[in-house]
Amino acid sequence: MVTRSPLERETLGSIPSSAAVRLSFVKLSLAHCLRPFDKVFGWQKSRRTTMPYFVYILRISSNNLYTGQTDNLEKRIKEHKNKSSKSARYMRYFPSFKLVYYEKYPTRQEVMRRESQLKRWSRVKSIH
């Protein structure tokens, strides 16, 4: 005998036990196919409504420039300074650096576009 919840008893009523098991299996297999309402209609709330993104330039001890982007500039500078695993591998080879420039943008797409633009510039143009 299959034990059913009150909801199942009400829904399945007098359906024979084997058919009820098959029906509940079908319900379970379809459940993972359904998507939340907001994803179906594209009504997702933005998680990033107030936090800006930054593109930054560091001058490292060998007098080279390093350009990067982040959503938390202070945290990213600390990661570079502590040579953490999240720090850029390139930065780990140099003992010191100095933040020489940064810009703030409202979206990741804009900051990535600007970072790409800065990386294409020559060193002379980057410094001035």
N, C-alpha and C positions, 0 to 999 in steps of 0.2 A: 504494500500500500504506500503510495506517494503522499508525503506530508505537504500540505499546501497552506499558504498564508491566507488570511481572510480575503484579501484582495483577489488572489488567484481563485479561491472558491467562488467568489461572487462573479468573476469574469468568466471562468471556465465552466461553471455550473455543473451540468450533468454530462459533460464530455467524458467518455471512457478514459481510464487512467493512461493507457499507452498513447492515445491521441493527445492527451493533455501534456505528457512529457515531450512529445514531438513539437507541439505548439510552443511550449516554453523554451525549447532549444532554439527554435526559429527566432523567437523574440530576442534571445540572448545573442544569437549570431548577427542579427540586424542592428543591435544596439551600438556596436562599435563602428558601423558605417555612418551613423547619423552624426552630423556636425552641429555644434552650437549655433543658435539662431543668429548671433552677431557675426559669425564668420560667413554664413551663407549670404547675408545681405551686406557684408562689408562694413558693419557698424562697430568696428573695433575702437576701443578707447586708446588714445595714444598714452603710452607710459611716460613719455618724455615731453611734458607740456612746459615745464619751467627750467629744466637743466640745459644749459647751452653746451655746445661742442667747441673745442679749441684746436687750432693748428698752431704749432710752435716751432721755433728754431733754436737749437742749442749750439753753442760754440764749444767744441771739445778741446782737450788739452793739446792736441796736435794741430790746433787752429783750423780744423775742418768744421763744416757745418752739418748738423743733423736735423732733419725736418720730420715731424711726426704729428699725429692728431689723436685727440682723446676727449672724453666727456668729463674728466675730472683732472684738471691740470696739476693741482697740488699733489694729488695721489700719484700721478704719473711721474712727476719730478722725483718724488721720494723713491719710487720703484727704480728709476735710473740710478739714483744716488746710492741706494742699498744693493745695487746689482742683483736684484731679485730675479726669479725665474721668469717673471712677466716682463722684465726689462728687455729692450731690444738687444740681441746678441752683440751687435756691433758696438753698442755703448759699453759693454762690460770690459772691453779691452783698454779703455782709457780711464786714468785715475780721476780726472776731474772734468767738469763742464760748467757752463754758465748759460742761463736762459737769456737770450738776447732779443727775442721778439715773439709775440703771440697775437692772435686774432680770435675773436669770438663769433660764432655763427649759430643760428637757431636750429639747423638740421644737420644730420650726419652727411647727407648728400652734398650739401654746400661745402662743408668742411673738407670732404674728400676731394671735391673738385678743386678747391683752393690748394690743398696739399699737393695734388698732382701738378698744378700750375707752378707752384714754388719749386718743386723738384726738377722741373724742366729748365728753370732759369739758370744762367751761368752764375758762378760764384760772385763775380763783380756786381751783377745786378742784385743778388741776394743781400749783399752787404750794404748797398746804398739804398 
